[in-house]
């Protein structure tokens, strides 16, 4: 990965600090998140910087709370996919001081949540990655936000052919939610570092 000057400065600052630094990696579907996070993790390992990664999609709610709720599909995806307030109080706000967290992890096979304990490093980088990370209730938590910027056309081209066939779901659920986020939150203007993918 060609690491940007901004990321080099961030890594240098974290390396010298005795405290945790909270980094949000904000993206929309198929923005190249997996590649970026994997390569960034390898850089942190090589430099012996302690870190922990939270994938916000590990903490979605049960299917019955986000499908067929009577709300529009985009609203279900944007507002109901996660328990926004619970995650703020029990995950995000505790990242700076707590050493252990007990969190619900979603199991796609059983469509249920299972609580697990997570231990955090005393210093280093705490990374939270996922979609819509800069929503109003969460943005204040992060010290730094990286936004992975990628056009919708390019992102859609990365979808599996079978997934592309369900274009109505993209139009009604995902893209309307993305439009709401882009128009009302304007993540590009709020991010500290923008990386085009």
C-alpha positions as CSV (number, residue, x, y, z in Angstrom):
1,X,0.0,0.0,0.0
2,X,1.3,3.5,-0.9
3,X,0.9,5.1,2.5
4,X,-0.1,8.8,2.4
5,X,1.8,11.5,4.3
6,X,-1.2,12.0,6.5
7,X,-1.2,8.4,7.5
8,X,2.5,8.4,8.1
9,X,2.1,11.4,10.5
10,X,-0.8,9.6,12.2
11,X,1.3,6.4,12.7
12,X,4.3,8.5,14.1
13,X,2.0,10.3,16.5
14,X,0.5,7.0,17.8
15,X,3.9,5.5,18.1
16,X,5.1,8.2,20.5
17,X,1.9,8.4,22.5
18,X,1.2,6.6,25.7
19,X,-2.6,6.8,25.1
20,X,-5.0,5.2,22.7
21,X,-5.9,6.9,19.5
22,X,-9.4,6.2,18.1
23,X,-9.4,5.9,14.3
24,X,-12.6,5.7,12.2
25,X,-12.3,4.2,8.7
26,X,-15.5,5.3,7.0
27,X,-16.6,3.8,3.7
28,X,-19.6,2.8,1.5
29,X,-20.1,-0.7,0.2
30,X,-17.3,-2.1,-2.0
31,X,-15.0,0.9,-1.4
32,X,-11.9,-1.3,-1.0
33,X,-12.1,-1.5,2.8
34,X,-10.9,-5.0,3.2
35,X,-7.8,-4.4,1.1
36,X,-7.0,-1.1,2.9
37,X,-7.6,-2.5,6.4
38,X,-5.5,-5.6,5.7
39,X,-2.6,-3.6,4.3
40,X,-2.8,-1.0,7.0
41,X,-2.8,-3.7,9.7
42,X,0.4,-5.2,8.2
43,X,2.1,-1.8,8.4
44,X,1.1,-1.5,12.1
45,X,2.4,-5.0,12.8
46,X,5.8,-4.2,11.2
47,X,6.1,-1.1,13.3
48,X,5.1,-2.9,16.5
49,X,2.2,-0.6,17.1
50,X,-0.5,-2.2,19.3
51,X,-4.0,-2.1,17.7
52,X,-7.4,-3.6,17.7
53,X,-10.0,-3.4,14.9
54,X,-13.8,-3.3,15.4
55,X,-15.9,-4.1,12.3
56,X,-19.2,-2.3,12.8
57,X,-21.0,-4.9,10.8
58,X,-20.1,-7.5,13.5
59,X,-22.6,-5.7,15.7
60,X,-25.7,-5.4,13.6
61,X,-29.1,-6.3,15.2
62,X,-31.2,-9.4,14.4
63,X,-32.8,-9.6,11.0
64,X,-36.3,-9.1,12.4
65,X,-35.4,-5.7,13.7
66,X,-34.1,-4.4,10.3
67,X,-36.4,-6.1,7.7
68,X,-40.1,-5.7,7.1
69,X,-40.5,-3.2,10.0
70,X,-43.0,-1.0,8.2
71,X,-40.4,1.6,7.4
72,X,-38.9,2.3,4.0
73,X,-36.0,0.0,3.1
74,X,-33.4,2.7,3.1
75,X,-34.4,3.8,6.6
76,X,-34.2,0.2,7.8
77,X,-30.6,0.0,6.5
78,X,-29.5,3.4,7.7
79,X,-31.2,3.7,11.1
80,X,-32.2,0.2,12.2
81,X,-29.3,-2.0,11.0
82,X,-27.4,-1.1,14.2
83,X,-28.6,-0.1,17.7
84,X,-27.0,3.3,17.2
85,X,-27.4,4.7,20.7
86,X,-26.4,1.4,22.4
87,X,-23.2,1.1,20.4
88,X,-22.4,4.8,21.2
89,X,-22.7,4.2,24.9
90,X,-21.4,0.6,25.2
91,X,-18.7,0.5,22.5
92,X,-17.6,3.9,21.1
93,X,-17.6,6.0,24.3
94,X,-15.7,3.3,26.2
95,X,-12.9,2.9,23.7
96,X,-10.6,5.5,25.3
97,X,-10.7,4.3,29.0
98,X,-12.0,0.7,29.3
99,X,-9.7,-2.3,29.0
100,X,-12.4,-4.8,28.4
101,X,-15.8,-4.6,26.7
102,X,-18.6,-7.1,26.5
103,X,-20.3,-6.8,23.1
104,X,-22.9,-8.5,21.0
105,X,-21.5,-10.2,17.8
106,X,-24.0,-11.1,15.0
107,X,-23.9,-14.7,13.7
108,X,-25.2,-14.7,10.2
109,X,-25.8,-18.5,10.2
110,X,-28.1,-18.4,13.3
111,X,-29.3,-14.8,12.7
112,X,-28.7,-14.1,16.4
113,X,-26.3,-12.2,18.6
114,X,-23.8,-13.7,21.0
115,X,-22.0,-11.6,23.7
116,X,-18.2,-11.9,23.8
117,X,-15.6,-10.2,25.8
118,X,-13.0,-8.0,24.0
119,X,-9.6,-7.0,25.5
120,X,-8.1,-3.7,24.3
121,X,-4.4,-2.7,24.2
122,X,-3.5,-0.1,26.9
123,X,-2.1,2.2,24.1
124,X,-1.9,2.3,20.4
125,X,-4.6,2.4,17.7
126,X,-8.2,1.5,18.2
127,X,-9.7,1.2,14.7
128,X,-13.5,1.2,14.0
129,X,-14.4,0.5,10.4
130,X,-17.7,0.5,8.7
131,X,-20.4,2.3,6.8
132,X,-21.9,5.6,8.0
133,X,-19.4,6.0,10.8
134,X,-19.6,9.8,10.7
135,X,-23.3,9.9,11.6
136,X,-24.0,12.7,14.0
137,X,-24.2,10.5,17.1
138,X,-20.8,8.9,16.5
139,X,-18.5,11.5,14.9
140,X,-17.3,13.1,18.1
141,X,-15.8,9.8,19.4
142,X,-13.0,9.5,16.8
143,X,-9.7,11.3,17.0
144,X,-9.2,10.8,13.3
145,X,-11.4,9.7,10.4
146,X,-10.2,8.2,7.1
147,X,-12.8,8.2,4.4
148,X,-12.4,5.7,1.5
149,X,-13.8,7.6,-1.5
150,X,-15.0,5.6,-4.5
151,X,-17.6,6.2,-7.1
152,X,-20.9,4.3,-7.0
153,X,-20.2,3.0,-10.6
154,X,-16.9,1.6,-9.6
155,X,-18.2,0.1,-6.3
156,X,-21.1,-1.6,-8.1
157,X,-18.7,-3.1,-10.7
158,X,-17.0,-4.9,-7.8
159,X,-20.2,-6.7,-6.8
160,X,-20.7,-10.4,-7.7
161,X,-22.8,-10.9,-10.8
162,X,-25.5,-12.7,-8.9
163,X,-25.7,-9.7,-6.5
164,X,-25.9,-7.2,-9.3
165,X,-29.1,-8.9,-10.6
166,X,-31.1,-7.7,-7.6
167,X,-30.8,-4.1,-8.7
168,X,-34.0,-3.0,-7.0
169,X,-32.5,-3.8,-3.6
170,X,-29.6,-1.5,-4.3
171,X,-31.9,1.3,-5.5
172,X,-34.4,1.0,-2.6
173,X,-32.2,0.0,0.3
174,X,-28.5,0.7,-0.1
175,X,-28.3,3.6,-2.6
176,X,-31.1,5.7,-1.0
177,X,-29.4,5.2,2.4
178,X,-26.0,6.3,0.9
179,X,-27.7,9.3,-0.7
180,X,-29.1,10.3,2.6
181,X,-25.7,10.0,4.3
182,X,-23.9,11.9,1.5
183,X,-26.5,14.7,1.5
184,X,-27.2,15.1,5.2
185,X,-23.9,14.2,6.8
186,X,-21.5,15.1,4.0
187,X,-18.7,12.6,5.1
188,X,-16.2,13.9,2.6
189,X,-16.2,17.4,4.3
190,X,-15.9,15.9,7.8
191,X,-13.1,13.3,7.2
192,X,-9.6,14.2,8.3
193,X,-8.0,12.0,5.6
194,X,-9.5,11.1,2.2
195,X,-8.2,8.1,0.2
196,X,-9.4,7.5,-3.3
197,X,-9.9,3.9,-4.0
